[in-house]
């Protein structure tokens, strides 16, 4: 059993690795979510379901990251909240990138509508729900 414990300890995420993985999953989901919201707001439907499926997949992977072994810290919630706050500060960049992707994918020079303002709160709620499902086991 000692060898297995040693292997698990080596595989465990440090705090920074944990935060990096959370940011990767949540940031990816945020970008896909904004692309879907922006496209839908502008009447484009072709890729919306695909982007929403990607959001669900990434939030499922987030749950796996949240359950992964950790070392050197105990408060997963605090680290998760730090990442969420960081991403909130980058919100305008994510919106801009998503809107540019929609314009490129649908070959338009200008959007009739920007990404809806309520999208941020909707995504935040969706992400917190996914995280709570994993962190309740913590």
N, C-alpha and C positions, 0 to 999 in steps of 0.2 A: 504494500500500500504506500510505502514511503516514496517509491519511484513514481507512482501515479500522481501523488500530491506534488512532487517536484515538477513534473511535466505540466500539470495544471497551473502551478504558480508561474512558470515561465511563459505560458500562453496568456495569462491574465493581462488585461489592459492596465497600463498606468493611467493616471488621471488625464494627462494630455492626450494619450491615445484614445481614451474613452471619449473625450470631448471632440477630437478630430473625427472619429467615426460617427458620432451623433450629428455633427455639423454636416458631414457628407450626406447622410441620409435625409435629414430635415431640409437642408439647402437644396438638394436634388428634387425632393418632393415639392418644395415651395416653387421652384422654377416651373416644374410641370403643371402645378396647380394654376399658377398665373397664366401660363400659355392657354390652358383650357378655359379659364375664366375670360380672358381677353378675346379669344376666338369666339366664344359663345356670345359675348356682349356685342360683337361685330357681325353676328349672323353667319359665321363660318362654322361648319359642323364636321368637316371631314376628319380631322385629327383629334377632336375633343374627347371622344371615348378612349382613344389610345392614351392620351395624356392623363386622363383620370385613372386609367388602369395602372399607369406608372406611379401615380401618387399612392395608390393603395399598396402596390408592391413595395415601394420605398418605405412607407410607414410600417409595413409588416417587417421589413428588414431592420427598421429602427427598434422594434420590440426585441428582436434577437440581440442587437447591440446592447440594449438596456439590461438584458438578462445575462450577458457575458460576464465571465469571471473578471474581477478587478483586484488591484493591489495598490497599497499605499494610501488609500482613502476609503471612506465608507459612505459618504453622502452622494449617491447617484443623482438624487433630485436636484441638489444644489448645482452640480456640474451641468445637468440638463438645462436648468433654468439659466445658467450663464450663457450657454450656447443659444438658447432662444432669445435672450436679450441682445446678444451680439447680432444675430440674424435680423432682428427687428430694426437695428440701426442700419442694416444694409438693404432694407426693404425697397427703397427707390431704385437701387441697382438691379435687384431681381426683377422688378416690374419693367424696367427699361429693357433688359435683356430678353424677357419674355415677349414684350411687345415687338421688339426687333425680329425675334424668331417667327412670330405670327405674320408679320409683314413679309418676311422672306418666304415662308412656307406657302402663303397664299398669294404671293407675287403682287402685293399692293404697295403703293408708295406712302399711303397715309391711312391711319385707322379712323373710323367714324367715332369710336368710343375708346377711351383708355381702359385699362384694367379697372373693374369696379372697386370703389373704395372699401366696400364691405368685405372684399375678398380676403384681406389680411385677417380680420376677426374670424371669418369662416375657417380659414386655414389653421389659425391658432387653436381654435376649438377642436378641429379634427385631429391635430397633432397631440394636443393634451389628452384627448380621449385615448388615442393609441398608446401614449406614454403611461397613462394611469393604469391601463390594463396590464402592462408589464411591471410597473413599479409597485403595484399593490402586492406583488409576490416578494418584494424586496424585504 
